[in-house]
Amino acid sequence: MRRRLVWLSILFSVAALTFAGHLVREEQRESDDTATLVVLTLQAKVLTAASMLSPPSVTRELPKLDRLAATPAVARALAALNAFAGGDEGIVRARTLLDRHADELDDPEQQQLHDTVRRAIDDAAALDEADRERVRSAMGWFGKLLLARGRSETDPLRREVARSALTTFLATIVLLGAGGAATLVGAALLLLALLRRSSPSLRPRLEPRGADSTLYLEAFAVYIGLILLFDAAAAVVGLEHPAIGLAGIVLGSLLGLFWPVLRGVPAGAARRELGLHRGEGWGREAACGLVGYLAILPVLAVGVVLSLILMTVPELIAPPGPDEPPRLVSHPALVWMAHGGVAVRLAVLFLAAAFAPLFEEALFRGALYRALRDRRGAVSSALVMAFLFAVIHPQGFAVVPALMSLAFGFAMLREWRGSLIAPMVAHAVHNGTLVGFMWLAFG
């Protein structure tokens, strides 16, 4: 009975967090185009760089982005991209995009900005300094892109735009190339591990339980429950600052980790069962984490393909209308990296590559997987844990297969090594790589 009540608490918290996250995403999708502009900035930088290398290919790709122009701000950004990289056809399409939303501009400042962008498309050199500053401050990188159109290759603004676009383009190529090569290596390692699964070096090291495993289920319930409590409290008082949610995660993580000790389990035994020990040594476990991450990549690739299918099928069945906001996959960290300074970006790097690997592994692969593994096999335990891990993340339901594949791989590392060092290292490498890419891409 006690275990069932704990499970009810966990399922309620997860369902509430998932539903609340869905409502927030829908509200932001309809009222805030910040995330759309951030994702579009990455796409635009790649296309801008490609236009310098192969203009015809970019001309064919630009019309595909028109569906994103559901708001005046996004339409202005796309107009700037079309005017810069689309040639004569791009100029025509840029004016069409601006006209599409001209009747929606009730704010005089927005009307003035819209008019300034239109004049910049016709002749950016004719703008005075006040107009140029208005475009730069309101449109960010897209404003620079628009003002750089028609300038010589040696112009400082043109060179700045080109340098930024080429950096993102090269970073994307390197990330995809290195990721593809690492996935092939990982597939070979995974195949080798399956062929040699009876080898002593590959035997599972997750030790049989010692204390009552329901205590570790309770620890996870405390963790996820406090996150929900802080989110609900913030919603009730009308505060939506990220620090409140982070406070809930920190307090939930700490109380969850210490919960077995508070309930009477000796500290050494609790650490052992949670996987918070050195295993066969820090260096060996860390190396297993790196090798294990390579072996996870083929599984992640399958999850990514399934997520892409989930993103594509709804649009094929029911295409969105021209004025309907797009459904883009995004994460708050993407916006923070795009608009934050060095301090914000360092904070994101710390949270993604240090805090999350430490506490998410300790609570999901440590407490929750430990409790599940006591009653189930490794695969079924990992799948249940991976699903709960995926659905509470803010990217949306389409990304659940990709996140599940990643969490499943981390659980298999925990099963193999017993210690959490290997999955923590793999988690840190994954998140750190993505944040590093975003840092390069946003300049």
C-alpha positions, 0 to 999 in steps of 0.5 A: 500500500505504501509503495502504491501511494508513493507511485500515485504521488509521483504520477500526479506530480509528473502529470501536473508538471507535463500539463503545466509545461504544455499550457506554458508552451501554448501560451508562449507560442501564441503571445511570444515569438522570442523562441521562434526568432532564436531558432530562426536566427540559427537557420538564418545564419546557416543560410546566410553563410550558404548564400555566400558559397552557393546562392542558387541553393539558398534561393530554393530554401528560403520560401520554405521558411515563409510559414514561420512568419505568423507575427510581424516581428518574425515577418520582419526577420524573414524579410531581412533574410530574403532581402540579403540572400534571396536576390531579386526574388527575395526582394519581392518576397520580403515586401510580400512578408511585410504586407502580410502583417501590415494591418496588424500593427496597432502600436505606432512604434511598430508601424514606424519600425515596419516602415523603416524595414520596408525602406531599408529593403528598398535602399538601406543606404538611404536610412539616417542614423536614427533609422539604422539604430532603430533597426539594429536595436529592435531586430538584433542580428537580423537588423545587422543583416538588413543594413549590411545588404548591398555593402562592399565585402570590406565594409566592417558591418558586412564582415561582422555579419559574414563572420557570425554566419560563417562561424555558425555554419562551420560549427554546425558542419563540425557538430554534424560531422563529428556527431555522425562519425562518433555515432558510427564508432558507437554503433561498432562499440555497441555491436562489439558489446552485444557480441561479447556480452558474456565477458567479465568486463561487461557484466552488470555491476549494479548491486542487489538492494540492501535497504527498503527500495521504497525509500528510494522511490519516496526520495524521487517523489520528494524531489519531483513533488517539491519541483511541482510545489515551487512551480505551483506557488510561483503561478499562484503569486504570479511570479514567473522568474526562472530562479523560482523553478531552479530553487525548487529543483535545488531543494528537491534534489538535496532533500531527495538525496538525503531522504533515505538517511533521514528515514534511517538508512546509514549514509554509507549504505544510502550512497552505495545504493544511489550509486554515489561511489567511486566504483572501480576508480574515478579515472576508469569510471569516467573513461567508461562514461566516455566510451559508453556515451559513444555507444549511446549515440546510435540509440539516440539517433533512433530516438531523434528520427522518431522525434522528427517523425512526430514533428512532421506527421501532424503538419502533413495531416493538418497543415497549419494556417498561414497565420497560425504560430509554428510549433517549434522545438525549443528550450529556455536555455536556447533563449538564454544563450541567445540573449544573455551575456557571458555571466548568463552563458556561464550559468547555463553551461554550469547548469547543463554540464555540471548541475543537471548531470549530478542531480538528475543522474542521482535522482533518476538513475540513482533513486528512481532506477534503483527502486524500479530495478528492485521489482523489474528487469533492467530494460523495463525499469529503464524504459519506465524511468526514461519516459518519466524523465522525458515527459517533464522536460520543456521541449514538448511531446515530440522530443520524448523519443529522443530524450527517452533514448538518451535516458535509457542509455544512461540507465544502461551505463548505471546498470553496467557500472553500478556507480553513477560516475559513468552516466554523469560523465556521459550526461555532462559531455552531451549537454556541454557539447550542445551548450558549446555549440550554442555559444559559438552559434550565437557569438 
